[in-house]
Amino acid sequence: MPVYYVTFGAKYADEPHPINPLITDRSVAIIQAGDETLAHKAAFHHFDQHWSRVIPQDEGEQYTAAWDCHIVAYIIGHSIVWAVNADAMTSPISNTQEARGGAGHGIDG
């Protein structure tokens, strides 16, 4: 299944991210999705409108290295399979937890 990276805007360098305060402008989330359209739907589902771009894996890896980004979540469809939490940046919060998301952003296709 293709892998996509979600980036978060420069505004989160100066203000807290409304979904997770550990998300900054130097964060990325990794989404496994059938195609880019489904990856966009997953980004909306998990982060509402509080993200910047969805980019393919090769570009995402380059972006992550160039900007010294940290990974804040691994996502497969509706499920966040790993994410950082406020207590320890490397601890999973759940293997089934879903982040808040707005209605109408389903990822069923």
Backbone as a chain_set.jsonl record, in Angstrom:
{"seq": "MPVYYVTFGAKYADEPHPINPLITDRSVAIIQAGDETLAHKAAFHHFDQHWSRVIPQDEGEQYTAAWDCHIVAYIIGHSIVWAVNADAMTSPISNTQEARGGAGHGIDG", "coords": {"N": [[0.851, -1.182, 0.0], [0.572, 2.231, -0.818], [2.555, 4.902, 0.666], [2.251, 7.974, 2.336], [3.222, 11.273, 3.319], [2.258, 13.613, 5.758], [2.446, 17.025, 6.124], [2.888, 19.844, 8.331], [1.925, 23.204, 8.774], [3.962, 26.256, 8.807], [2.915, 27.951, 10.687], [2.617, 26.524, 13.012], [4.985, 26.654, 14.292], [4.919, 28.77, 15.929], [2.488, 28.76, 17.251], [0.326, 26.675, 19.233], [-0.598, 23.43, 18.067], [-3.942, 22.575, 17.373], [-4.968, 19.951, 17.597], [-2.987, 18.25, 18.638], [-0.63, 19.227, 20.867], [2.044, 18.578, 20.575], [2.611, 18.557, 17.932], [4.406, 20.297, 15.558], [5.824, 22.755, 13.308], [7.858, 21.24, 12.393], [7.056, 18.627, 12.23], [5.848, 15.475, 10.997], [3.318, 13.292, 9.766], [2.769, 9.901, 9.003], [1.013, 8.233, 6.535], [-0.6, 5.348, 5.457], [-2.25, 4.584, 2.575], [-4.627, 3.814, -0.013], [-4.469, 5.503, -2.252], [-3.583, 8.896, -3.267], [-5.822, 10.543, -2.915], [-7.305, 9.172, -0.948], [-5.441, 9.371, 1.088], [-5.494, 12.148, 1.574], [-8.112, 12.327, 2.56], [-7.82, 10.812, 4.892], [-6.015, 12.455, 6.282], [-7.643, 14.727, 6.748], [-9.558, 13.453, 8.341], [-8.122, 12.727, 10.659], [-6.735, 15.079, 11.425], [-8.355, 17.219, 11.0], [-8.703, 20.383, 9.533], [-6.139, 21.109, 10.061], [-3.449, 20.858, 8.899], [-0.831, 20.82, 6.409], [0.28, 19.777, 3.802], [-0.074, 16.803, 1.746], [2.212, 14.493, 0.778], [4.006, 12.324, -1.509], [5.797, 9.28, -0.571], [8.666, 9.249, -1.246], [9.258, 11.99, -1.617], [8.404, 12.858, 0.875], [10.236, 11.603, 2.613], [12.578, 12.946, 1.87], [11.849, 15.572, 2.569], [11.496, 15.287, 5.338], [14.127, 14.663, 6.155], [15.519, 16.968, 5.253], [14.387, 19.045, 6.76], [14.751, 18.199, 9.314], [12.693, 16.749, 10.637], [10.32, 15.289, 12.96], [8.495, 12.287, 13.485], [5.094, 12.158, 14.141], [2.91, 10.504, 14.053], [1.791, 7.304, 12.91], [-0.359, 6.197, 10.518], [-3.018, 4.184, 9.445], [-5.558, 4.238, 7.422], [-8.543, 4.692, 9.166], [-7.35, 4.283, 11.581], [-5.016, 5.261, 13.997], [-2.011, 3.948, 14.379], [0.239, 4.343, 15.833], [1.348, 6.979, 17.878], [2.782, 10.026, 19.138], [2.774, 11.046, 22.571], [1.964, 13.341, 25.252], [3.464, 12.71, 27.51], [5.709, 11.121, 26.891], [7.763, 11.295, 24.175], [8.24, 9.047, 22.631], [6.397, 7.091, 23.198], [3.707, 4.902, 22.412], [0.31, 5.957, 22.04], [-1.91, 4.429, 21.654], [-2.995, 1.45, 20.015], [-5.219, 1.5, 18.556], [-6.488, 3.919, 18.67], [-8.397, 6.728, 17.581], [-7.956, 9.919, 16.216], [-9.407, 13.184, 16.84], [-11.775, 14.328, 14.485], [-13.359, 16.124, 11.829], [-16.806, 15.988, 10.846], [-17.923, 14.44, 7.822], [-15.527, 13.885, 6.665], [-14.861, 11.296, 6.028], [-13.029, 8.297, 5.243], [-13.631, 6.309, 3.517], [-13.732, 6.35, 0.798]], "CA": [[0.0, 0.0, 0.0], [1.39, 3.452, -0.873], [2.8, 5.673, 1.884], [2.246, 9.426, 2.138], [3.612, 12.073, 4.482], [1.473, 14.818, 6.01], [3.246, 18.084, 6.735], [2.12, 20.819, 9.104], [2.364, 24.533, 8.367], [4.903, 27.064, 9.58], [2.222, 28.616, 11.795], [2.746, 25.723, 14.232], [6.246, 26.985, 14.96], [4.638, 29.846, 16.87], [1.244, 28.548, 17.99], [0.1, 25.243, 19.465], [-1.485, 22.713, 17.156], [-5.18, 22.334, 18.12], [-5.249, 18.527, 17.791], [-1.945, 17.693, 19.495], [0.351, 20.292, 21.072], [3.377, 18.131, 20.208], [2.787, 18.783, 16.503], [5.002, 21.592, 15.244], [6.155, 22.901, 11.896], [8.879, 20.225, 12.095], [6.421, 17.326, 12.42], [5.177, 14.808, 9.894], [2.58, 12.067, 10.05], [2.871, 8.969, 7.891], [-0.285, 7.602, 6.258], [-0.72, 4.325, 4.421], [-3.564, 4.724, 1.949], [-4.685, 3.259, -1.356], [-4.037, 6.512, -3.217], [-3.421, 10.219, -2.668], [-7.136, 11.043, -2.499], [-7.619, 8.557, 0.347], [-4.509, 9.94, 2.064], [-6.061, 13.452, 1.938], [-9.283, 12.082, 3.414], [-7.309, 10.388, 6.198], [-5.454, 13.644, 6.949], [-8.784, 15.48, 7.262], [-10.194, 12.675, 9.406], [-7.317, 12.73, 11.878], [-6.206, 16.393, 11.79], [-9.314, 18.229, 10.555], [-8.026, 21.202, 8.522], [-4.906, 21.589, 10.693], [-2.268, 20.265, 8.277], [-0.444, 21.606, 5.255], [0.328, 19.053, 2.525], [0.134, 15.364, 1.665], [3.208, 14.285, -0.268], [4.385, 10.917, -1.638], [6.836, 8.798, 0.335], [10.029, 9.684, -1.562], [9.34, 13.423, -1.302], [8.26, 12.968, 2.327], [11.505, 11.238, 3.245], [13.501, 14.056, 1.62], [11.372, 16.7, 3.375], [11.789, 14.962, 6.738], [15.568, 14.79, 6.36], [15.943, 18.347, 5.023], [13.893, 19.931, 7.811], [14.97, 17.532, 10.6], [11.354, 16.542, 11.195], [10.031, 14.107, 13.762], [7.24, 11.629, 13.118], [4.149, 12.246, 15.248], [1.898, 9.447, 13.971], [1.673, 6.369, 11.795], [-1.804, 6.058, 10.332], [-3.545, 3.319, 8.396], [-6.995, 4.498, 7.324], [-9.172, 5.31, 10.329], [-6.625, 3.959, 12.81], [-3.665, 5.708, 14.308], [-1.391, 2.765, 14.961], [1.241, 4.842, 16.766], [1.435, 8.442, 17.93], [3.447, 10.561, 20.323], [1.89, 11.628, 23.575], [2.577, 14.438, 25.998], [4.337, 12.218, 28.575], [6.96, 10.613, 26.347], [7.69, 11.431, 22.723], [8.379, 7.771, 21.94], [5.413, 6.121, 23.667], [2.444, 4.848, 21.668], [-0.864, 6.266, 22.851], [-2.86, 3.343, 21.478], [-2.879, 0.836, 18.697], [-6.514, 1.605, 17.883], [-7.078, 5.228, 18.917], [-8.669, 7.634, 16.471], [-7.886, 11.333, 16.568], [-10.604, 13.952, 16.518], [-11.889, 14.727, 13.083], [-14.636, 16.735, 11.504], [-17.784, 15.191, 10.09], [-17.826, 14.584, 6.391], [-14.17, 13.631, 6.207], [-14.679, 9.858, 6.035], [-11.976, 7.858, 4.337], [-14.057, 5.091, 2.848], [-13.497, 6.473, -0.637]], "C": [[0.893, 1.241, 0.0], [1.457, 4.185, 0.476], [2.88, 7.151, 1.513], [2.649, 10.101, 3.444], [2.706, 13.298, 4.558], [2.398, 15.823, 6.677], [2.31, 19.068, 7.435], [2.738, 22.195, 8.867], [3.292, 25.23, 9.332], [4.229, 27.753, 10.761], [2.368, 27.844, 13.1], [4.138, 25.8, 14.849], [5.985, 27.965, 16.088], [3.353, 29.67, 17.677], [1.005, 27.056, 18.156], [-0.874, 24.652, 18.442], [-2.755, 22.335, 17.932], [-5.529, 20.865, 18.353], [-4.259, 17.905, 18.769], [-0.861, 18.753, 19.663], [1.79, 19.87, 20.754], [3.638, 18.256, 18.709], [3.302, 20.199, 16.297], [5.202, 21.684, 13.73], [7.203, 21.877, 11.462], [8.357, 18.816, 12.357], [5.912, 16.786, 11.09], [4.387, 13.638, 10.457], [2.696, 11.198, 8.81], [1.549, 8.237, 7.755], [-0.104, 6.543, 5.181], [-2.139, 4.408, 3.885], [-3.494, 4.201, 0.52], [-4.231, 4.205, -2.445], [-4.0, 7.869, -2.523], [-4.748, 10.814, -2.198], [-7.524, 10.466, -1.143], [-6.677, 9.066, 1.44], [-4.982, 11.327, 2.517], [-7.257, 13.273, 2.866], [-8.86, 11.635, 4.809], [-6.734, 11.57, 6.97], [-6.577, 14.502, 7.518], [-9.433, 14.762, 8.442], [-9.432, 12.823, 10.727], [-6.889, 14.114, 12.35], [-7.133, 17.543, 11.421], [-8.628, 19.078, 9.476], [-6.644, 21.665, 8.989], [-3.663, 20.84, 10.206], [-1.987, 21.046, 7.001], [-0.533, 20.831, 3.941], [0.378, 17.55, 2.749], [1.077, 15.145, 0.493], [3.583, 12.802, -0.328], [5.613, 10.569, -0.802], [8.231, 9.326, 0.001], [10.232, 11.165, -1.261], [9.246, 13.643, 0.209], [9.535, 12.629, 3.071], [12.541, 12.349, 3.066], [13.14, 15.267, 2.48], [11.749, 16.487, 4.842], [13.268, 15.131, 7.043], [16.022, 16.246, 6.248], [15.562, 19.277, 6.17], [14.04, 19.336, 9.204], [13.65, 17.319, 11.339], [11.286, 15.301, 12.074], [8.648, 13.576, 13.364], [6.321, 11.654, 14.333], [3.08, 11.162, 15.199], [2.123, 8.582, 12.744], [0.197, 6.032, 11.693], [-2.078, 5.082, 9.197], [-5.046, 3.53, 8.41], [-7.533, 5.241, 8.527], [-8.333, 5.158, 11.594], [-5.261, 4.628, 12.868], [-3.017, 4.52, 14.999], [-0.253, 3.11, 15.915], [1.222, 6.351, 16.734], [2.164, 8.86, 19.193], [2.395, 11.028, 21.315], [2.657, 12.644, 24.399], [3.576, 13.956, 27.043], [5.692, 11.742, 28.059], [6.86, 10.597, 24.826], [7.746, 10.09, 21.993], [7.353, 6.734, 22.365], [4.174, 6.103, 22.787], [1.287, 5.229, 22.575], [-1.887, 5.152, 22.769], [-2.585, 2.684, 20.146], [-4.2, 0.888, 17.95], [-7.129, 2.984, 17.994], [-7.294, 6.005, 17.638], [-8.582, 9.06, 16.981], [-9.207, 11.99, 16.261], [-10.608, 14.288, 15.043], [-13.258, 15.293, 12.835], [-15.539, 15.793, 10.732], [-17.593, 15.442, 8.612], [-16.439, 14.349, 5.818], [-13.867, 12.132, 6.228], [-13.652, 9.434, 5.01], [-12.363, 6.573, 3.608], [-13.934, 5.167, 1.34], [-14.61, 7.055, -1.383]], "O": [[1.872, 1.293, 0.744], [0.548, 4.097, 1.302], [3.493, 7.527, 0.513], [2.439, 9.561, 4.531], [2.424, 13.939, 3.545], [3.052, 15.514, 7.673], [1.11, 19.115, 7.166], [3.959, 22.317, 8.772], [3.404, 24.863, 10.502], [4.897, 28.103, 11.733], [2.259, 28.427, 14.178], [4.435, 25.096, 15.815], [6.718, 28.003, 17.077], [3.153, 30.357, 18.679], [1.431, 26.26, 17.319], [-1.834, 25.297, 18.02], [-2.652, 21.823, 19.047], [-6.327, 20.569, 19.243], [-4.649, 17.12, 19.633], [-0.231, 19.139, 18.679], [2.671, 20.726, 20.67], [4.773, 18.08, 18.265], [2.722, 21.168, 16.789], [4.797, 20.796, 12.98], [7.405, 21.678, 10.264], [9.133, 17.913, 12.672], [5.588, 17.546, 10.177], [4.742, 13.068, 11.489], [2.718, 11.708, 7.689], [1.024, 7.69, 8.725], [0.472, 6.807, 4.125], [-3.108, 4.315, 4.639], [-2.42, 4.155, -0.08], [-3.67, 3.773, -3.452], [-4.338, 7.985, -1.346], [-4.788, 11.514, -1.186], [-8.018, 11.192, -0.28], [-7.08, 9.18, 2.598], [-4.887, 11.656, 3.699], [-7.391, 13.996, 3.853], [-9.472, 12.032, 5.8], [-6.939, 11.679, 8.179], [-6.48, 14.961, 8.656], [-9.813, 15.395, 9.427], [-10.036, 13.022, 11.782], [-6.695, 14.319, 13.548], [-6.748, 18.708, 11.516], [-8.017, 18.51, 8.571], [-6.046, 22.537, 8.358], [-2.921, 20.263, 11.001], [-2.816, 21.844, 6.563], [-1.325, 21.181, 3.066], [0.813, 17.079, 3.8], [0.794, 15.549, -0.635], [3.492, 12.098, 0.678], [6.367, 11.448, -0.382], [8.921, 9.812, 0.897], [11.263, 11.551, -0.711], [9.926, 14.511, 0.757], [9.88, 13.289, 4.051], [13.291, 12.66, 3.991], [14.02, 15.912, 3.051], [12.257, 17.394, 5.502], [13.626, 15.685, 8.082], [16.824, 16.708, 7.06], [16.316, 20.186, 6.515], [13.522, 19.891, 10.173], [13.515, 17.666, 12.513], [12.096, 14.383, 11.942], [7.763, 14.332, 12.963], [6.709, 11.23, 15.421], [2.408, 10.919, 16.201], [2.575, 9.047, 11.698], [-0.423, 5.626, 12.676], [-1.458, 5.145, 8.136], [-5.734, 3.051, 9.312], [-7.031, 6.311, 8.872], [-8.589, 5.844, 12.583], [-4.471, 4.57, 11.926], [-3.434, 4.131, 16.09], [0.172, 2.273, 16.711], [1.093, 6.945, 15.664], [2.165, 8.141, 20.192], [1.271, 11.362, 20.941], [3.871, 12.784, 24.25], [4.459, 14.719, 27.433], [6.712, 11.94, 28.721], [5.973, 9.956, 24.262], [7.333, 10.01, 20.836], [7.435, 5.588, 21.924], [3.64, 7.159, 22.447], [1.276, 4.867, 23.752], [-2.653, 4.945, 23.709], [-2.005, 3.297, 19.25], [-4.301, 0.38, 16.834], [-8.212, 3.205, 17.453], [-6.475, 5.95, 16.721], [-9.084, 9.369, 18.062], [-10.032, 11.447, 15.525], [-9.559, 14.505, 14.437], [-14.21, 14.979, 13.548], [-15.061, 14.895, 10.039], [-17.158, 16.518, 8.2], [-16.199, 14.583, 4.633], [-12.716, 11.744, 6.429], [-13.429, 10.13, 4.019], [-11.495, 5.838, 3.137], [-14.024, 4.142, 0.666], [-14.524, 7.207, -2.602]]}, "num_chains": 1, "name": "protein.A"}
